[in-house]
Amino acid sequence: MRLTIQSTIKKIFWTIFLAVVLASCANQKPQLFIFKRHDSEKDNWNYYTTDLYNPSHITEIKVPPCFSDDKRVQPNWSPNGKYYGCSAVYDQPLIIYDTNNEIMVKLEQGNPKDPIMWRILGWSPDSQYVSIMSTASIEKPYYDLSVMKYDGSGLLQIDKQTNLTVPFGGVWAPNGNYIVRQVRPNSGTHDYLIISSPFGKEIYRFDLVKFIDVPIVFADQLQWSPDSKKLALSIYYDPASNPKLYVLDIENGKLTDIIPDKSICIMGISGWFPDSKKLLFDTIGCKEHISLDFHNSVYYSINIDGTELKQLTEKGSGSLTWTLDGKSIIVSGYGDESIRLMNIDGSNKRKLLDNGYFISWTTP
């Protein structure tokens, strides 16, 4: 009799447990992302989509390689995953495809002996527009930043410079209301940050030398906060200096150096926590690193007020990305070719997918 009661209790417990687990999974909002795998036989990258909470369900995206003669040129995906663009390279044009591989737009380079190299900088949050930059040539000794619709219509130049429009310009705010670009005057000693409407009307202008009392100030790696109220950027004071991490509040014009430890130097800004109060980035030791050494970086998170600097990884190379719900961090290519998940404090690393590299989230 006692064994029968115990057996019944166990069955009830496991039934309740399974019901709770299934209910929890059912309530999880899908988090779809694109990842790539290398095909060693064809020496090519293949692209796939899956759900963070159902990674065994994988769908291949049949896309042609951007340019078979240069494997470094990778597609630039729209936020909704419906379009992808290939920046121009060598004698190839800029092309935007849909996921049926139909060409939406092709920007030729013109004179093949003096080409203009069109490059995709970013997509609007609604996936309807791209920001693009053309490099200078002998015939046209300037750079310009333009926007156009995914199908090539509405091409509009919003900036033209004899100096380089810094490659990290043309970044759209998550609310779709702003686009930020960098302008370097002819003196070439410092950058302005200009925040405009997506079609060129200037809203804010920030002269970085007025924030930092040095004669030479450059910025890169601009990243909007999810609430579209702040910009994360790395700043260096001359081409040989080590970059530091700053946050710019665009409404009150306050620029804050948020790294208390001056022995570490910024390599890359990986992204914002969904609540816009924390950043994820990787660094190298300022003194011992070798220039362009990308294999000995360490990832950290930090609050934007400079508190709670937290080391998340040991030295290595790869990428880290916060999940859309902010509950975990995706680790890609850090130590092996798998995609892993870990807690936001760096603990409990577990494998999500074999042989893959995270590319981007999709928000259909």
PEFEN-V453611 format. One record per residue. N is the residue number from 1. RES is the residue in one small letter. SS is DSSP state (H for helix, E for strand, - for the rest). PHI is phi in degrees with one decimal (none if undefined). OMEGA is omega in whole degrees, -180 to 180 (999 if undefined). Layout:
n = <N & N>
res = <RES & RES>
ss = <SS & SS>
phi = <PHI & PHI>
omega = <OMEGA & OMEGA>
//
This chain:
n = <1 & 2 & 3 & 4 & 5 & 6 & 7 & 8 & 9 & 10 & 11 & 12 & 13 & 14 & 15 & 16 & 17 & 18 & 19 & 20 & 21 & 22 & 23 & 24 & 25 & 26 & 27 & 28 & 29 & 30 & 31 & 32 & 33 & 34 & 35 & 36 & 37 & 38 & 39 & 40 & 41 & 42 & 43 & 44 & 45 & 46 & 47 & 48 & 49 & 50 & 51 & 52 & 53 & 54 & 55 & 56 & 57 & 58 & 59 & 60 & 61 & 62 & 63 & 64 & 65 & 66 & 67 & 68 & 69 & 70 & 71 & 72 & 73 & 74 & 75 & 76 & 77 & 78 & 79 & 80 & 81 & 82 & 83 & 84 & 85 & 86 & 87 & 88 & 89 & 90 & 91 & 92 & 93 & 94 & 95 & 96 & 97 & 98 & 99 & 100 & 101 & 102 & 103 & 104 & 105 & 106 & 107 & 108 & 109 & 110 & 111 & 112 & 113 & 114 & 115 & 116 & 117 & 118 & 119 & 120 & 121 & 122 & 123 & 124 & 125 & 126 & 127 & 128 & 129 & 130 & 131 & 132 & 133 & 134 & 135 & 136 & 137 & 138 & 139 & 140 & 141 & 142 & 143 & 144 & 145 & 146 & 147 & 148 & 149 & 150 & 151 & 152 & 153 & 154 & 155 & 156 & 157 & 158 & 159 & 160 & 161 & 162 & 163 & 164 & 165 & 166 & 167 & 168 & 169 & 170 & 171 & 172 & 173 & 174 & 175 & 176 & 177 & 178 & 179 & 180 & 181 & 182 & 183 & 184 & 185 & 186 & 187 & 188 & 189 & 190 & 191 & 192 & 193 & 194 & 195 & 196 & 197 & 198 & 199 & 200 & 201 & 202 & 203 & 204 & 205 & 206 & 207 & 208 & 209 & 210 & 211 & 212 & 213 & 214 & 215 & 216 & 217 & 218 & 219 & 220 & 221 & 222 & 223 & 224 & 225 & 226 & 227 & 228 & 229 & 230 & 231 & 232 & 233 & 234 & 235 & 236 & 237 & 238 & 239 & 240 & 241 & 242 & 243 & 244 & 245 & 246 & 247 & 248 & 249 & 250 & 251 & 252 & 253 & 254 & 255 & 256 & 257 & 258 & 259 & 260 & 261 & 262 & 263 & 264 & 265 & 266 & 267 & 268 & 269 & 270 & 271 & 272 & 273 & 274 & 275 & 276 & 277 & 278 & 279 & 280 & 281 & 282 & 283 & 284 & 285 & 286 & 287 & 288 & 289 & 290 & 291 & 292 & 293 & 294 & 295 & 296 & 297 & 298 & 299 & 300 & 301 & 302 & 303 & 304 & 305 & 306 & 307 & 308 & 309 & 310 & 311 & 312 & 313 & 314 & 315 & 316 & 317 & 318 & 319 & 320 & 321 & 322 & 323 & 324 & 325 & 326 & 327 & 328 & 329 & 330 & 331 & 332 & 333 & 334 & 335 & 336 & 337 & 338 & 339 & 340 & 341 & 342 & 343 & 344 & 345 & 346 & 347 & 348 & 349 & 350 & 351 & 352 & 353 & 354 & 355 & 356 & 357 & 358 & 359 & 360 & 361 & 362 & 363 & 364>
res = <m & r & l & t & i & q & s & t & i & k & k & i & f & w & t & i & f & l & a & v & v & l & a & s & c & a & n & q & k & p & q & l & f & i & f & k & r & h & d & s & e & k & d & n & w & n & y & y & t & t & d & l & y & n & p & s & h & i & t & e & i & k & v & p & p & c & f & s & d & d & k & r & v & q & p & n & w & s & p & n & g & k & y & y & g & c & s & a & v & y & d & q & p & l & i & i & y & d & t & n & n & e & i & m & v & k & l & e & q & g & n & p & k & d & p & i & m & w & r & i & l & g & w & s & p & d & s & q & y & v & s & i & m & s & t & a & s & i & e & k & p & y & y & d & l & s & v & m & k & y & d & g & s & g & l & l & q & i & d & k & q & t & n & l & t & v & p & f & g & g & v & w & a & p & n & g & n & y & i & v & r & q & v & r & p & n & s & g & t & h & d & y & l & i & i & s & s & p & f & g & k & e & i & y & r & f & d & l & v & k & f & i & d & v & p & i & v & f & a & d & q & l & q & w & s & p & d & s & k & k & l & a & l & s & i & y & y & d & p & a & s & n & p & k & l & y & v & l & d & i & e & n & g & k & l & t & d & i & i & p & d & k & s & i & c & i & m & g & i & s & g & w & f & p & d & s & k & k & l & l & f & d & t & i & g & c & k & e & h & i & s & l & d & f & h & n & s & v & y & y & s & i & n & i & d & g & t & e & l & k & q & l & t & e & k & g & s & g & s & l & t & w & t & l & d & g & k & s & i & i & v & s & g & y & g & d & e & s & i & r & l & m & n & i & d & g & s & n & k & r & k & l & l & d & n & g & y & f & i & s & w & t & t & p>
ss = <- & H & H & H & H & H & H & H & H & H & H & H & H & H & H & H & H & H & H & H & H & H & H & H & H & H & H & - & - & - & - & E & E & E & E & E & E & E & E & - & - & - & - & E & E & E & E & E & E & E & E & - & - & E & E & E & E & E & E & E & E & - & - & - & - & - & - & - & - & - & - & - & - & - & - & E & E & - & - & - & - & - & E & E & E & E & - & - & E & - & - & E & - & E & E & E & E & E & - & - & - & - & E & E & E & E & E & - & - & - & - & - & - & - & - & - & - & E & E & E & E & E & E & - & - & - & - & - & E & E & E & E & E & E & - & - & - & - & - & - & - & - & E & E & E & E & E & E & E & - & - & - & - & - & - & E & E & E & E & E & E & - & - & - & - & - & - & - & - & - & E & E & - & - & - & - & - & - & E & E & E & E & E & E & - & - & - & - & - & E & E & E & E & E & E & E & - & - & - & - & - & E & E & E & E & E & E & H & H & H & - & - & - & - & - & - & E & E & E & E & E & E & E & E & - & - & - & - & - & E & E & E & E & E & E & E & - & - & - & - & - & - & - & E & E & E & E & E & E & - & - & - & - & E & E & E & E & - & - & - & - & - & - & E & E & E & E & E & E & E & E & E & - & - & - & - & - & E & E & E & E & E & E & E & E & - & - & - & - & - & - & - & - & - & - & - & E & E & E & E & E & E & E & - & - & - & - & - & - & E & E & - & - & - & - & E & - & - & E & E & E & E & - & - & - & - & - & - & E & E & E & E & - & - & - & - & - & - & E & E & E & E & - & - & - & - & - & - & - & E & E & E & E & - & - & - & E & E & E & E & E & - & - & ->
phi = <none & -61.2 & -64.3 & -65.1 & -65.0 & -61.9 & -63.0 & -64.7 & -61.4 & -62.6 & -62.8 & -63.4 & -60.2 & -69.2 & -65.7 & -65.0 & -59.9 & -64.2 & -62.9 & -64.6 & -62.4 & -64.7 & -65.5 & -64.5 & -65.7 & -65.9 & -84.4 & -71.6 & -74.6 & -55.7 & -125.8 & -86.2 & -144.8 & -101.1 & -137.4 & -125.6 & -130.9 & -89.3 & -94.0 & -68.4 & -67.3 & -98.4 & 50.2 & -145.8 & -98.2 & -108.8 & -116.5 & -143.1 & -122.3 & -156.6 & -108.7 & -52.1 & -95.2 & -146.7 & -69.3 & -76.1 & -92.5 & -116.6 & -119.4 & -78.6 & -101.4 & -81.3 & -123.8 & -72.8 & -62.6 & -56.4 & -146.9 & -66.4 & -89.0 & -146.6 & -69.6 & -72.9 & -80.4 & -113.5 & -61.5 & -107.6 & -85.6 & -72.4 & -58.1 & -87.7 & 74.1 & -93.8 & -135.9 & -145.5 & -120.1 & -117.0 & -66.1 & -66.9 & -152.6 & 51.4 & -99.9 & -93.5 & -84.0 & -77.4 & -132.7 & -117.6 & -112.6 & -95.3 & -75.3 & -90.9 & 67.7 & -81.8 & -75.3 & -86.3 & -155.3 & -137.1 & -105.6 & -72.1 & -95.0 & 81.6 & -61.0 & -65.1 & -84.6 & -146.1 & -75.5 & -98.5 & -96.1 & -79.1 & -132.1 & -82.4 & -97.5 & -177.4 & -108.5 & -71.0 & -58.5 & -89.0 & 66.6 & -92.3 & -132.2 & -125.9 & -97.4 & -135.5 & -131.5 & -105.9 & -82.6 & -75.5 & -141.5 & -64.1 & -71.9 & -128.7 & -79.5 & -152.1 & -112.4 & -137.8 & -108.7 & -134.0 & -126.2 & -153.5 & -73.7 & -58.4 & -95.4 & 90.9 & -80.4 & 66.9 & -61.3 & -136.5 & -80.3 & -114.7 & -160.3 & -141.4 & -138.2 & -81.0 & -88.9 & -63.3 & -71.8 & -55.3 & -57.5 & -90.1 & -77.5 & 74.4 & -95.2 & -84.8 & -73.4 & -58.2 & -80.9 & 78.4 & -90.2 & -129.5 & -137.9 & -109.8 & -140.1 & -110.0 & -126.0 & -115.0 & -58.5 & -59.4 & -65.3 & 68.3 & -102.7 & -162.3 & -109.9 & -101.0 & -104.7 & -118.1 & -108.4 & -129.9 & -66.0 & -59.0 & -116.6 & 109.3 & -73.7 & -69.4 & -115.0 & -131.8 & -138.0 & -126.5 & -92.9 & -66.1 & -68.9 & -80.7 & -88.8 & -121.5 & -81.3 & -139.5 & -77.5 & -125.4 & -140.2 & -123.4 & -134.3 & -155.1 & 55.6 & -69.9 & -138.4 & -74.1 & -74.1 & -57.0 & -86.9 & 63.0 & -106.5 & -139.2 & -125.4 & -94.5 & -152.9 & -98.3 & -128.1 & -128.3 & -97.5 & -165.9 & -57.5 & -96.2 & -85.8 & -92.0 & -72.3 & -121.8 & -96.7 & -126.7 & -124.8 & -107.9 & -87.4 & -73.3 & -81.2 & -101.6 & 69.3 & -94.5 & -110.0 & -122.8 & -80.8 & -102.8 & -95.7 & -75.0 & -92.7 & -81.3 & -86.3 & -110.0 & -122.6 & -74.1 & -100.8 & -155.9 & -98.9 & -86.8 & 156.0 & -99.2 & -66.5 & -55.4 & -87.5 & 66.7 & -114.7 & -146.7 & -122.8 & -118.7 & -156.0 & -120.7 & -137.3 & -134.7 & -66.8 & -63.4 & -84.8 & -94.6 & -77.5 & -99.6 & -54.3 & 62.7 & -83.4 & -99.2 & -105.7 & -130.6 & -90.5 & -126.9 & -92.4 & -134.5 & -121.3 & -156.9 & -72.4 & -72.6 & -91.4 & 90.0 & -94.6 & 57.0 & -69.1 & -126.9 & -76.7 & -108.6 & -137.0 & -86.8 & -66.0 & 170.9 & -143.0 & 154.0 & -144.1 & -124.0 & -143.4 & -67.4 & -68.6 & -64.0 & -89.4 & 72.8 & -90.0 & -148.7 & -127.6 & -85.7 & -111.3 & -126.5 & 69.8 & -95.9 & 101.3 & -156.1 & -94.5 & -91.0 & -105.3 & -120.9 & -114.3 & -145.1 & -66.2 & -71.4 & -97.5 & 92.7 & -92.2 & 56.1 & -72.9 & -142.5 & -75.4 & -102.9 & -144.8 & -84.9 & 47.8 & -163.0 & -131.5 & -63.2 & -111.7 & -166.2 & -77.2 & -124.3 & -128.7 & -65.9>
omega = <179 & 179 & 179 & 179 & 179 & 179 & 179 & 179 & 179 & 179 & 179 & 180 & -178 & 176 & 178 & -179 & -180 & 178 & 179 & 180 & -180 & 178 & 179 & 179 & -179 & -179 & -179 & 176 & -179 & 174 & -175 & 177 & 177 & 173 & -179 & 175 & -179 & 174 & -174 & -179 & -179 & -176 & -176 & 176 & 173 & -174 & -175 & 170 & 175 & 179 & 179 & -176 & 175 & -171 & 178 & 178 & -174 & 178 & 179 & 174 & -177 & 179 & 173 & 176 & -179 & 179 & -171 & -177 & 179 & -175 & -180 & -179 & -177 & 179 & 175 & -169 & 173 & -178 & -180 & 177 & -176 & -179 & 172 & -177 & 176 & 177 & 180 & 176 & -178 & -179 & -177 & 180 & 168 & -178 & 171 & 179 & 162 & -175 & 168 & 179 & 172 & -180 & 178 & -179 & 176 & 177 & 179 & -176 & 178 & -177 & -176 & 178 & -179 & -169 & 168 & -176 & 178 & -179 & 178 & 179 & -179 & 179 & 171 & -177 & 180 & 176 & -178 & -175 & 173 & 169 & -176 & 178 & 173 & 177 & 179 & 174 & 180 & -177 & -180 & -172 & 176 & 175 & 174 & 176 & -177 & 171 & 175 & 176 & -176 & -180 & 177 & 179 & 175 & 179 & -175 & 176 & 180 & 179 & 178 & -176 & 171 & 171 & -177 & 165 & -168 & -172 & -178 & 174 & 178 & -177 & -178 & 173 & -179 & 178 & 178 & -175 & -175 & 167 & -177 & 176 & 178 & 179 & 179 & -180 & -177 & 178 & 176 & -175 & -179 & -179 & 163 & 167 & 179 & 177 & -175 & 167 & -179 & -177 & 164 & -179 & -176 & 179 & 178 & 174 & -179 & 176 & -170 & 180 & 177 & 177 & -174 & -172 & 174 & -175 & -177 & -179 & 176 & -178 & 172 & 178 & -180 & 177 & 178 & 170 & -180 & 179 & 177 & -179 & -175 & 174 & 168 & 180 & 171 & -176 & 173 & -169 & 170 & -175 & -178 & -176 & -179 & -176 & 178 & -175 & 179 & 172 & 179 & 172 & -170 & -178 & 179 & 176 & -179 & 177 & -174 & 170 & -170 & -179 & 180 & -178 & -176 & 180 & -180 & -177 & -173 & 172 & -179 & 175 & -174 & 178 & -179 & 169 & -175 & -180 & 177 & -177 & -176 & 180 & 175 & -176 & 176 & -172 & 169 & 175 & -174 & -173 & -170 & -173 & 174 & -179 & 180 & 175 & -177 & -173 & -180 & 179 & 179 & -179 & 178 & 163 & -179 & 171 & -175 & 172 & 177 & -180 & 175 & 171 & -173 & 175 & -176 & -177 & 168 & 180 & 179 & 178 & -179 & 178 & 176 & -178 & 174 & 172 & -174 & 179 & 178 & -176 & -176 & 175 & 175 & 178 & -175 & 175 & -179 & 179 & 176 & -176 & -180 & 171 & -177 & 171 & 171 & 176 & -175 & 174 & 178 & -177 & 172 & 175 & 179 & -174 & 176 & -179 & 171 & 171 & 178 & 176 & -180 & 178 & -177 & 171 & 171 & -177 & -177 & 999>
//
